[in-house]
């Protein structure tokens, strides 16, 4: 059964029935799912959650679904004790939440598994999305498994690796000439014209809930406690706010102690409207024109920017931006210390973490979790300069001549 009580406006609090709608018709603010937590608390415990499947669906009772789920094996990804990277940065208790290992190689599988399940519950036969790349791949994959038609809209400059990772599932792939913000505006108009389940438009309140499972998993994997610091990337800001919501719900349900986690949001300097607002001491996010190689988080007008700022401030956290050069160095550092090849957004997280530690914002002994949300094979172009092979002839003499003192005996 589902413990969903209603949809509620995040600004004015007006309630709506749990239908495929995403905006309040009074103040035009986003809607979110609200639950009957009192009843939910009677049904969930550490023991029954731990006995669930090794996927995000061990938390089914905390998610807004009622029917058989569309699941391609998402979640319960590794929480890695990153001792090598920790030593490099000066942290004693650093963990990496490695969401590269989801079925389509990004955290988007979490949100899509929930949203496509809801789309089927609502009777939609076709699903669609606006995407910077990762979401489109996930929607196409889940739609294929659910035997649904899918239309995915991306900006025309999406990385080649992502395009292949989308097209392999045979959706209707539409490349829009413009930025992600242009794609999103177009999709809003398309959603008004067609009876489709738009994953991040009319299904957005349900889609959003999938990201909570990252917070749930980290708390469980840490032995039923919240970390002291979280470092995560932001595009729309939604993921960042839902990690916090997941931790907060676990506390509300008595599964962990009260949360005292400092939330740190990271963005690429070429698309950092949330960081700009934080540094200006404002809760008002001014849109920017993205200019960064971190395309998966290059959203100039973040829908949840205001809420991400509130979480960062209220939790005692902060916001940090890094240059493209710094994020590339972050990708290489993570790979060369922990063996994790992250996409450009992961480089933003590692580079941002490095800055936060250097500034003293994150202390040496604080238990810190950095969220890596997508795999590096999607954005190989960013680090293609690492390919510098030593070319030799197929003889031992050539090997010795070329390698010389490089050979360790």
N, C-alpha and C positions, 0 to 999 in steps of 0.2 A: 504494500500500500504506500501511498504518498502522504507526506505530512504537510504538503503545500496548503496554505490557508488562503492566499490571495497574491495579487501583484500590488505593489505599493509604490507611489511616487517618491523618489529619493529626496525631493525638495519639499513638497507641500504635504506629503503623507496620505493623499487620497488613495483609496483602494479600488482595485478593479478585479474582475474575475480572472482566473489564470487561463487566458486565451493568447493567441498569437498577436500581441500588441506590444509596443516597446516605449511609447511616449504617453505622458499624462496629457489629456485633452484640455486641461485647465491651465497648466503652466509650462507645458511642453518639455518637461524634464524627464529623464529616463526612469523607467520602472524597474523594480527588482522583485524577486521572489521572496515572500515572507512565509514562515513556517509556524506550525504549532509545536513550539519547542518543548512545551510541557509534556505533550504526548510522545514526542520524539525521544525525550530523555528516558522515558520508561522502556523504550525499545532498544536503545543502544548501550553498549558497555565495551570496555576494553577487550573483554573475552570474546564477545560475538563478532566484533570487528576484526580481531586478529585471526579468527577462524574462517574468514571470508576468502574469496579468490585472491590470488596474487595479482590484482589489477585494481584500477580505480573503482571498480564496482563492488569492492568490499565495503564501500561507503554508500551503497545504494540507498539506505534509509535516510541519508542526509541530502539526497539529491531529488530534483523535482520530476521524477518519472513514475509512471504507473504500469507500464506494459513491459513486454520483453524488450531488452535493450539491444541497440545496434552496437556491437562491440567487436573490434578487430584486434583486441589484446593490448589495450592501452593502460599505462600506469604502473604503479609500484616500481618505478625506476630506481636505480641505485642512488643511495646517499653515500658518497665516497669521502672518507677521511683523507683530506688533501695535505698530507704532511710535507711533501716536497714543495708544493706551491706555498704552503704556510711558512716554511723556513725562508723561502725567497722573499716573501712579503713582510715577515716579522709577526706572524700569527701562530699561536699555539694550538688553537682549536678551530681549524678551518675545515668546512665540509663543502663538497660540491654536490648539488642535486642535479644529476645528469639526465635531463629529459631529452637528450639526443636519441635515446634508445627506444622511443615510442615507434609504433609501426610505420608512420610516414616521416619519422625522424624530427619531430618537433612536438612541443607541448600542445599544439593546436588539436591533436587527437583527443585530448581531454574535453575540450569545449564542444567539439563536433560530435563526439559520441553522445553527449547529452542532447544537443540541439537536433540531431537527425532522429533520435528516438522520439523527441517531442513532435518533430515534423510528421512522423508517421502516425503518432497518436492523434494529431489534429487532422489527419486525412489528406495531407499534401502528397501529391505524386511526384512533384518536381521540387528540387532544392537548388539554391543559388547562394552566391556570396560575392562580396568585394574583398579583394585580398592583395597583400604584398607578396604573396607566393606560398607561404606555408599553409595558410588556411585553405587555399584553393586545392592543394594536394590532398589535404585531409578530407575535405568535403567530397572530392571526387572519389577517393578510396572508400569512404563510408557509404556513399550513394551506390557505388558498384556492389558492395556487400549487401546492401538493403534492397537491391534491384529497383533503384529509383533513378530518374533522369536528373542530371545536374548541369547547371550553367555556372561557370566560374569566370569572374571578371578580374583582370590584373592590369597593372600599368605595363605599357609596351616595353619598358626597359628592365623588366624582371630578369634576374640572372638565368643563364641558360640551364644550369643544373636544376633550378626550380621548375622551369618550363617542362623539362623532360619528366621530372617527378610528378608533374600535374597530368601531362598528356597521356602517360602510360595507362591511366585509369579510364581513358576515353570519355571525358566530359565534353560538353560544348565549351571550348576555351576561347574567351574573347579578350584580346589585348587592346586596351584603350590608350590612345595617344594622350598622355598627360600623367600627372602625379597620382598617388593613391587617393588623395583628397578629391581629385577630379573623378576617379573611379567610383568613390563612395557616393558622391553627389549624383552621378548617373544612376547608380544602383537604387538609390532612394526613389528616383522617378520610375525606374523599371518595376520596383516592388509595388508601386501604386497602380500599375497597369496590368500586372499578371498575378494570378492566384498561385504564387510559389511560396515555399517556405524559405525565406531569406535568412540564412544562418545568423548573420550579424546585423539584421534590421528587425523584422517582425518577430524573430525568434531570439533576439539578443538577451532578454532577461534570463532565459533558460541556458543559452550558450555560456553566459557569464559564470554560471554556477559550476561548470566543469573545472574551472581553474582553482576552485577551493580545494580540490583534492590534492594539489601540491602542498598546501599548508597542512592538511590532514596527514599526508604521508610523512612529511618531515617530522612532525610531532611524534608520530608513532615510531619512526625509525630512530629517533633520538632517545627512545625509552620513555615515551609519553611525557614529553616536556617541549616547551617552545624554545627556539634559539634566542640568544641575547641580541643578535644582529642578523638582519636579512638584507642581502644586496640583490636586486633584480632589475631587469631592463624595463623600459616603458616605451610603448608606441602610443596606443590610445590611453594607457594608464590602467586599463581594466584588470590585467593580470596582477599587477602590483596590489591593487585594492582587494582582490579576491584571495591572495595569499594571506593577507591580514584577516580577512573575514573567516577563512578556514581555521586559523589559529584561535580567533575569538569565539567561534562556535564551539570548538572543542572545549574551551574553558567554560563557556556557558552551560554545556552539557555535563560538566564535572569530570571530563576525561583527562584534563590537564589542569595544572595550577593556573591562577590568573596570569594573563599574558603581560610581559614587560619587555617586548621585543622592539628594538629600534629598527625602523624600516628605512632603507636607503635606496633611492631610485636613481638609475643611471640612464643616460641618453647620449647619443652621438652629438657632438657640438654643432654639426651641420643640420640637426633637426632636434632642437632641445627646448621646445616651448615650456615644458613643465619645469625644467631646471631654471630657465630664465625667470619664470614667475617666482620660484622659490628664492632665488638669489635677490630678487627685487623686493622680497618681503610681502608678496601679493598672493591672493588666491585666485586672481583673474589671469587666465592663460591667453596670451596674445598669439594668434596663429602666425606661423612662419612658412617660408618656402623651403622645403627640404633640399639639402645639398650634402649628401653623405653616401659612402659606399655601404653603410648599414641599412640597406633598403627595407629589411623586414620590420624595422622600427622607425622608418622615415614617414611619420604622420605629422603633418604640419599643424593640424587642428584636432587635437586629441579629445575625443568625446568624454573621457573620464579624467581629464587633466585636473579639474577642480578637486575631484574626490581623491586622486592620487596625492595631491598637495596636502589635503587635510590629513591623510594617513601619515605622510612623512612628518608633518609638523606635530600632530597629536601623539605620535609614538616616540618623539624625541630623536627622530632620524634626520635625514638631510637629502639633498639632491646633488648629483655630480655629472658633469659632461666631459667627454673625452674627444680628442681629435681623431680623424681617420688613421693617422700614423700611430697614435697610441692604441687604438683598438686592434690594429693589425699586430702590433707588438704583443698585445694581450692574448690574441689567438695563438701566437707562436709560443708564448710563455706557458699557457695552459697545456698545449700539446707536448711541449718538451719537458714539463715537470710531472704531469699527471697522465699523459697518454690519452687525453681527451681532445678530439678535433672538433671544435665548436664553430658555428657560423659567426658572421660578423657581430651579431647581437651578443654572443658569448664573449667576444673580444671586448665589447663595450663594458660588460660586467666585470671582467678581470682587470681591465685598465682602470675602471672606476674604483674597484676595490683597492687597487694599489694606491690610488690617490687618497682615498678615505683613510687608509692606514697611515700613510705618510703625514697626513694633516693632523693625526691624533683623534680623528672622529671615532674610528674603531680601534679599541685598545687591544694590546697584545694577547691578553688572556680571555677575551670575550668569545663565547661560542658563536661562530659566525657561519651562516649558510649562504653560499652564492648560487644563484639559479641559472643554469645553462639550458637554454630553451630550444636550441636547434642545432643540427649537425653541420659540420664544416664542408661536407661534400656538396652542399647546396650553394656554397659561396667560394668555390676554389680560386676564383680569379683574384680574390683579395690577397692571397698568399702564394701566388704562382711563382714568385721570385725564389722560393725555397728550393726549387728544382734546379740543382746544379750538380749533375752527375760527373764523376771522374770517368772519362772514356779511355778504355784500354784495348789493346789487341788481345786475342784469346791465347796469350802465352804467359807463363810464370815470369819471364823476364820483363815483359811489359808491365805486369802487375807491380813488380818490385820497383821498376823504374819510375812509374807514375806516382805510386803511393809513398815510396821512400820512407821517411821517418814516421809517417802516419801509421804504419803497421805496428801494432802492440803485440809483443811476443809473450 
